[in-house]
Amino acid sequence: MISYVFWGSLALSGIKEGMLVWILFLLCQVGAPALAQDLCQRDAPNGYKVRISLKTALGEDAYEWNQSEMFFFQATMAFAMRRHFQMETYNVDNIILCVQTSRVSFWFVVTSPDNTTMLIPKADVEKAVRMSRHRINNAFLLSDRTLEFLGIYPTLAAPVNPDTPPWLIVFGVVIGAVCVGIIALLISSLLQKRRKEKGMTEDGQDEEDMQVKGVENGINLDGTYNRGFTDDDRFTKL
Amino acid sequence: LIENKWDNPMQFVLACVSYAVGLGNVWRFPYLCQMHGGGGFLIPYMLMLVLLGVPLFYMELAIGQKMRLGSIGAWRAISPYLGGVGMASVVTSMYLCLYYNVINAWSFWYLFHSFQSILPWAECPVNSNLTGPVEECERATPTQYFFYRETLDISGSIEENGGIHMGQALCLLLAWIIVYLFIIKGVKSTGKVVYFTATFPYLVLIIYLIRGVTLHGSINGVKYMFTPKMEQLAKPTTWINAATQIFFSLGLGFGSLIAFASYNQYNNNFEKQAIIVSMVNSGTSIFASIVTFSIYGFKATFNYESCLERVRLLLLNTFDLAEDTISLENVNHWIAELNRTHPEQFASLGGRLETCDLEAELDTAVEGTGLAFIVYSEAIKNMPVSQLWSVLYFIMLLLLGMGSMLGNVIAVITPLSDLKFISVLSYLVGLVCLFCLLLGLGFTTRSGNYWFTMFNDYGATFSLLFIVLIEVITVCYIYGIKRFEKDVEDMLGHRLNCYWKIMLAGVSPILLIALFIFYIVNYIQGGTPTYQAWNKELGKSVVTEYPPYAQAFIGLLLASSVCCIPLTALYTYCKKRNLASGKRERTVSTVSA
């Protein structure tokens, strides 16, 4: 690119003008990173701080965070911008990173592909990040908690609301079992009473005897209750 | 009911154990132990057991086994003027029946909610715009939110009533149906049920003990509990709390023991059984408190380490240090270091920097429903395979609660069936259960938990002391200790030895009078009775005074059971006088004619 400019300017104007343009261009090349530094700084109005917790997420398998990983981040962000704006013009150079710390944390800003001095507003960057958050997380083997974009809160998963709450199902099972138990008990005591009655009448015992035996509450006595030996005088007399 | 009897003495013992070993052993004794100096509390506890608990337990069993009637009939037989003691017992038991089953309803609710992949009290639910957790849950903890909002849907104060919580009402219905199932055939069915309700909780406690002591940090809790602080023994409240705990833990004065013993064979050796049941009850309390404290220790350590983790992250993020520079061990060292090197930046942290203190976490002593449903479920959610532990724990709570409930309902049913209102037992039981269910629905309303607390604090405490005091005085001085001795000799075959005589006639009444006076003084000195109202804005409980009508209701609760005694005495006296004067008139007229 430099050679085209050089030959072009040389062709367009005389050698002197050409040299001037060449010097200006060189200055721009040197000045561009300085300009980029002005765009990206701590607490930049259109920038976001990113915080990565590798050791928390991966423990022993944590990879080292180096310049290649930073480049990967730039590529991922460029991908996110492309995906959101549906423009194929975003490139790695449009993502400017700065203020790196050993935490690992850094700030980034996104420049427009058409004009490298113009920054993409914060809201648009946020939308792009939200849209591709899952892909960005997975690219780095991290999660919403360990790859934080400070200021962009992850949307929480919608709660799963089943049609019948699970507790009601368990409740239904238990109460059904208990009711069955009660009905079974009542029926069995009824059958027992009917069987005993049938057995008694077949033996030809009269009903008076049964009353003497004190059939109370459906429970038959084994022997005859002799009221003659009721100890009434153990109770204190009035 | 003479015909209805326990199949064998073992059933009787298990029924008594199942009744006495209840929720109080799990949630009140550990709290008292912690408040009153750990291991040192065992001294007043054991002393009160020997001086107060065992003799009174023995006396109630003797009465029941001798008279073979429920509390109303038994006391009427002992002394016609003091038949009201039995009536007062039944009234108190009825109050207990009304509110106690609500605890079982809560246990069912938690049990059914344990069958989910994530326990519902483990995390805060998200709010409607999916931006974060529900506000009330953020200010409180997820376990508190689940208990106060989702389980109870509690209102702000006792005055704000609301509708019935359908889930609670269903669980209460289930609880009463199960009680009905267990008592449908009187002690014939209860006798079989108590084999399970008395023994299974011990199995769960042993499993929990093993799980508890293997948890990380549990040793902190156990150490904290057992370090005796002997200076606590000098305070009178320690001794009074020990006496009250023994008293209520054994379930004296409700008439349940009399009812249980009335189904015994006449010559059953209740002396040995009284000692066994009392010892088992106290032993279970101590055992349960070891389990509780190991769980406490785990929870406190977990919270402490979470706090340290949060502080560590805060420091790392604020000062942008590499992740492995600060570890959990040197957090405090780094705080001092960073304060020294970057004072302005450190100052900017301000209130966000928490102080993490393990002692403070252990010191948060909680009792009652707070311990069982909030603290324990918080500990359980942090255990691995928490659903299993949750299910086990709430089944244990259910069995303990059901076992005590059986005693309460039998205490009401036995005297009623003696009076022979309704001859068929299952109908009587059904009627009582239905009645209690309908009234108990009041505790499932939005302000229901406040009424529950009122019943729990006032329904049975004062009246029981009075009832048992009158009981002891009646048996020893009005009926006569000599007559009582003869009855016991008749049943057991040997005389009362001097331990029982001294305790029953001397020591126990004195201790009871002292307790009684202390309660009255405490009540008067305490000022207006207050309760803990849940404030949803703050996310915590606030101490609130009872409104006047609630205070009147408290007075009614206390008076209604206590006044049975003087009223019945008066009624009997009037009846006797009418009878005597009536006889005299008839004799005069015959002679003159």
HADDOCK unambig.tbl for C-alpha pairs under 7 A between the chains (distance, minus, plus):
assign (segid A and resid 55 and name CA) (segid B and resid 323 and name CA) 6.75 0.50 0.50
assign (segid A and resid 101 and name CA) (segid B and resid 320 and name CA) 6.21 0.50 0.50
assign (segid A and resid 102 and name CA) (segid B and resid 320 and name CA) 6.62 0.50 0.50
assign (segid A and resid 102 and name CA) (segid B and resid 321 and name CA) 5.80 0.50 0.50
assign (segid A and resid 102 and name CA) (segid B and resid 322 and name CA) 4.81 0.50 0.50
assign (segid A and resid 103 and name CA) (segid B and resid 320 and name CA) 4.82 0.50 0.50
assign (segid A and resid 103 and name CA) (segid B and resid 321 and name CA) 4.70 0.50 0.50
assign (segid A and resid 103 and name CA) (segid B and resid 322 and name CA) 3.98 0.50 0.50
assign (segid A and resid 103 and name CA) (segid B and resid 323 and name CA) 5.92 0.50 0.50
assign (segid A and resid 104 and name CA) (segid B and resid 322 and name CA) 6.59 0.50 0.50
assign (segid A and resid 155 and name CA) (segid B and resid 130 and name CA) 6.48 0.50 0.50
assign (segid A and resid 155 and name CA) (segid B and resid 131 and name CA) 6.18 0.50 0.50
assign (segid A and resid 156 and name CA) (segid B and resid 130 and name CA) 5.71 0.50 0.50
assign (segid A and resid 156 and name CA) (segid B and resid 131 and name CA) 6.48 0.50 0.50
assign (segid A and resid 158 and name CA) (segid B and resid 130 and name CA) 6.72 0.50 0.50
assign (segid A and resid 167 and name CA) (segid B and resid 112 and name CA) 4.76 0.50 0.50
assign (segid A and resid 167 and name CA) (segid B and resid 113 and name CA) 5.16 0.50 0.50
assign (segid A and resid 170 and name CA) (segid B and resid 112 and name CA) 5.97 0.50 0.50
assign (segid A and resid 171 and name CA) (segid B and resid 112 and name CA) 6.52 0.50 0.50
assign (segid A and resid 175 and name CA) (segid B and resid 174 and name CA) 6.24 0.50 0.50
assign (segid A and resid 178 and name CA) (segid B and resid 178 and name CA) 6.75 0.50 0.50
assign (segid A and resid 182 and name CA) (segid B and resid 181 and name CA) 5.91 0.50 0.50
assign (segid A and resid 217 and name CA) (segid B and resid 423 and name CA) 6.70 0.50 0.50
assign (segid A and resid 217 and name CA) (segid B and resid 424 and name CA) 4.86 0.50 0.50
assign (segid A and resid 217 and name CA) (segid B and resid 425 and name CA) 5.73 0.50 0.50
assign (segid A and resid 235 and name CA) (segid B and resid 77 and name CA) 5.12 0.50 0.50
assign (segid A and resid 235 and name CA) (segid B and resid 78 and name CA) 6.86 0.50 0.50
assign (segid A and resid 236 and name CA) (segid B and resid 77 and name CA) 5.73 0.50 0.50
assign (segid A and resid 236 and name CA) (segid B and resid 78 and name CA) 6.24 0.50 0.50
assign (segid A and resid 236 and name CA) (segid B and resid 79 and name CA) 6.68 0.50 0.50
assign (segid A and resid 238 and name CA) (segid B and resid 80 and name CA) 6.79 0.50 0.50
